[in-house]
Amino acid sequence: METPIFAPSILSADFCDIRAAIADIESSHCPWIHLDVMDGRFVPPITFGSKMVGDIRASTELFLDVHLMVEEPDRHVHAFIESGADAITFHQEACVHSHRLLQRIREARKSAGISIVPSTPISSIIHLLPFLDQVLIMTVNPGYGGQELLPFCLEKVKDLAAIRTAQKLSFKIAIDGGVNIRTLSRIALSRPDILVMGSAFFNAKNKKEMVDNMRHQWIKAIENKDSVH
């Protein structure tokens, strides 16, 4: 049975030892690194810019999933394309000309994504879905790690999956926020394709064992659901 892509967020790593964080992700067999770029305007904190992404790109062949939590993302996309990002996701709430920006990202042969915060309905991006490679559903209010998952956001995942099937589209659905061993069974019922996790990964003593346990629990939750039906 296929399990989702696990994408540890470097935001929760020790910034004094990023190489060790990359090694932990690689040894845990997680294929993606999630990079949260925050500008202190769209969300309160400030994290890092395109140089960090470029330095990480030089240190690993893992898929680099850049999440721009910034105002006016169109001003910054080029720098992250040049830095070696594989995917660039920006926020619908922060961009006026989303379709044009998606085109720019795709023309650069990068995966293009849009993210929405918990208070934003999926109706705001319905006409953009054919141009997307990824939709990132924030399952917490963005800005800080370690928050509790907001369960109502998982309904968006189910609704998006239904639309994807009905329209025969192929974008992936990701969730970000509150993903951990306690919430995984509930998350599995909505079947997102990508799970971003920060503190749950980097706080684990044995990160590979934790990821393996999450994969096992995911399969068990899906099998239990299918057996009920």
C-alpha positions in Angstrom: 0.0 0.0 0.0 1.3 3.4 -1.0 2.1 5.8 1.9 2.3 9.6 1.6 5.4 11.6 1.0 6.9 12.7 4.4 8.5 16.1 4.1 10.3 17.2 7.3 10.3 21.0 7.7 13.8 22.4 8.2 12.2 25.2 10.3 12.3 22.9 13.3 15.9 22.0 12.8 18.9 23.4 14.6 20.1 26.2 12.3 23.6 25.9 13.7 23.8 22.4 12.3 21.8 22.2 9.1 24.1 19.5 7.6 23.1 17.2 10.5 19.5 17.9 9.9 19.8 17.0 6.2 21.6 13.8 7.1 18.7 12.9 9.5 16.2 13.4 6.8 18.2 11.4 4.3 18.8 8.5 6.8 15.0 8.5 7.6 14.3 7.9 3.9 12.1 10.9 3.6 12.3 12.1 0.0 11.5 15.7 0.5 12.8 18.6 2.5 10.2 21.4 3.3 11.6 24.9 3.5 9.4 27.5 5.2 10.4 31.0 4.0 8.9 33.7 6.2 9.3 37.5 5.8 7.9 38.9 9.0 5.0 40.4 7.2 2.7 37.6 5.9 3.5 35.8 9.2 5.3 37.3 12.2 8.6 35.4 12.2 11.5 35.9 9.8 13.3 32.7 8.8 15.7 32.5 5.8 16.0 33.3 2.2 17.2 31.9 -1.1 20.9 31.5 0.1 19.8 28.9 2.6 18.0 27.0 -0.1 21.0 27.2 -2.4 23.4 26.0 0.3 21.0 23.1 1.1 20.8 22.3 -2.7 24.5 22.0 -2.8 24.4 19.5 0.1 21.7 17.0 -1.0 19.8 15.6 -3.9 16.5 15.4 -2.0 13.5 17.2 -3.4 13.4 20.8 -2.1 9.9 22.0 -1.5 10.0 25.7 -0.9 7.0 27.3 0.9 6.9 31.0 0.5 5.0 32.6 3.4 5.7 36.1 2.2 3.9 39.1 0.9 4.3 39.8 -2.9 5.7 36.4 -3.7 6.2 37.3 -7.3 9.1 39.6 -6.2 11.0 36.6 -4.8 10.2 33.6 -7.0 13.1 34.1 -9.4 15.7 34.0 -6.5 14.3 30.6 -5.3 14.2 29.2 -8.9 17.9 30.2 -9.2 18.7 28.7 -5.8 17.7 25.2 -7.0 14.2 24.7 -5.5 12.3 21.8 -7.0 8.9 23.1 -6.0 7.7 26.6 -5.1 4.4 27.1 -3.3 3.1 30.6 -2.5 0.0 31.8 -0.6 -3.2 32.6 -2.5 -3.9 35.3 0.2 -0.6 37.1 -0.6 -0.8 37.2 -4.4 -3.0 39.2 -6.7 -2.0 37.6 -10.0 -1.8 33.9 -8.9 -2.3 32.4 -12.4 0.5 34.5 -13.9 2.9 33.5 -11.1 2.0 29.8 -11.5 2.9 30.1 -15.2 6.3 31.6 -14.3 7.1 28.8 -12.0 6.1 26.1 -14.5 7.9 27.8 -17.3 11.1 27.5 -15.2 10.3 23.7 -15.0 9.5 23.8 -11.3 6.5 22.3 -9.6 4.0 25.1 -8.8 1.9 25.1 -5.7 -0.6 27.3 -3.9 -1.2 27.3 -0.1 -4.3 28.5 1.8 -4.5 29.2 5.5 -7.3 27.7 7.7 -9.7 30.6 7.2 -9.5 30.5 3.4 -12.0 28.3 1.5 -10.9 26.1 -1.4 -13.4 28.0 -3.5 -10.8 30.7 -3.8 -8.5 28.5 -5.8 -11.0 26.4 -7.7 -10.3 27.9 -11.1 -6.5 27.5 -10.6 -6.5 23.8 -9.9 -5.8 22.8 -13.6 -2.5 24.8 -13.4 -1.3 23.4 -10.1 1.1 20.6 -9.2 0.4 20.9 -5.5 -2.1 22.4 -3.1 -0.9 22.9 0.4 -3.6 23.0 3.1 -2.4 24.7 6.2 -3.8 22.7 9.1 -2.6 25.3 11.7 -2.4 29.1 11.5 1.0 29.6 9.9 4.0 31.1 11.5 5.0 28.9 14.4 5.8 25.2 14.9 4.4 22.9 17.5 0.7 23.9 17.1 -2.2 21.6 17.4 -3.9 20.4 14.2 -7.2 22.1 13.3 -9.5 19.1 12.4 -11.9 21.1 10.2 -9.0 21.7 7.7 -9.0 18.0 6.9 -12.4 18.5 5.3 -10.7 20.7 2.7 -8.5 17.7 1.8 -11.5 15.5 1.2 -13.3 18.1 -0.8 -10.2 18.8 -2.9 -9.7 15.1 -3.5 -13.3 14.8 -4.8 -12.8 17.7 -7.1 -9.5 16.3 -8.4 -11.3 13.0 -9.2 -14.3 14.7 -10.8 -12.1 16.9 -13.0 -9.5 14.3 -13.7 -6.7 16.4 -12.4 -3.4 15.3 -11.0 -2.2 17.8 -8.4 -0.9 16.5 -5.1 -2.6 17.5 -1.8 -0.3 18.4 1.1 -1.0 19.3 4.7 1.2 21.3 7.0 0.7 21.7 10.8 0.1 19.4 13.7 1.2 16.3 11.9 2.5 13.7 14.5 1.9 10.2 15.7 -1.2 11.2 17.7 -3.0 12.8 14.8 -1.9 10.5 12.0 -4.8 8.1 12.1 -7.3 11.0 11.8 -5.2 12.5 9.0 -5.1 9.2 7.1 -8.8 9.2 6.7 -8.6 12.2 4.4 -5.7 10.7 2.5 -3.4 13.7 1.7 -0.5 12.9 -0.6 2.2 14.8 1.3 2.7 15.3 5.1 4.8 18.2 6.2 6.1 17.7 9.8 8.5 19.8 11.8 8.8 19.4 15.5 7.4 15.9 15.5 10.4 14.9 13.3 13.2 16.9 14.8 12.2 16.2 18.4 12.2 12.5 17.9 15.2 10.7 19.4 15.2 8.1 16.6 13.9 9.8 13.5 14.0 6.9 11.2 12.1 4.7 13.7 9.5 7.5 14.1 9.0 7.8 10.3 8.7 4.0 10.0 6.1 3.9 12.8 4.1 6.6 11.0 4.2 4.7 7.8 3.0 1.6 9.6 0.3 3.5 11.4 -0.9 5.1 8.1 -1.3 1.7 6.5 -3.1 0.3 9.5 -5.5 3.3 9.6 -6.4 2.9 5.9 -6.9 -0.9 6.2 -9.2 -0.4 9.2 -11.2 2.2 7.3 -11.5 0.0 4.2 -12.5 -3.0 6.3 -15.4 -1.0 7.8 -16.7 -0.2 4.4 
